[in-house]
Amino acid sequence: MDFGVDSPKPAVIAIDLHRGHLDPAVATMPLAADRAAVVVEANRRFFDGCRAAGIPIVHLVTTYRDADEIRSNPFWRTRADNPTATRKNVERHNIEGMPGCRIMPQLHADGDWIVNTKKRYDCFVASDLDFMLRRHGINTLLITGVNTNSCVLATTVRANVMDYAAVCIEDCVDTMDGPAAHEAALTCVRAAFGWVMTGDEALRTFGRR
């Protein structure tokens, strides 16, 4: 398959696979518990295969100093002020020091890279992600995580416009906003921004390189 780069050098971009979304005991913006278990296990298997193939894992973790950094986003402010909004807890989500800021333990391994300055849906905003990827010669991003229709989609779009080859790993992403939003986001990716593959397909494709 042609990915539009002379020689693909991939890295996994693992978005917000932290307790704030995936651990029902502490999550402030939780994925449904049954779906969280599925997405954690899918990512665990995929990460194990990537590590064995020498593909680095980059964990992106949302962390805010205080609620003001969250509330400065106009739309998020309206979610926090609307008790019926699915994301009504946004103002209390992943403040520095909260347990939700920790990566799910079964998904992190020594040698993984961590970028814990993510502030917005787009993982490139206010972080050194692009600097790190360029310095290590990475040109192909295997994108996993939560939520498909916000952080995953926004990061895939940004990766595309920054001239990375963007591949969304469909069995390793999910959303708290339901299956229709999940499928709509993947449709947008396929139409204009990158490739959509299963974890097994990606390992067969990039593990050989």
Buried (B, 14 or more C-beta within 10 A) or exposed (E): EEBEEEEBBBBBBBBBBBBBBBBEEBBBBBBEEEBBEBBBBBBBBBBEBBBEBEBBBBBBBBBBEEBEBBBEBEEBBEBBEEEEEBBBBBBBBBBEEBBBBBBBEEBBEEEBBEBBBBBBBBBBBEBEBBEBBEEEEBBBBBBBBBBBBBBBBBBBBBBBEBEBBBBBBBBBBBBBBBEEBBBBBBEBBEEEBBBBBBBBBBBEBBBEE
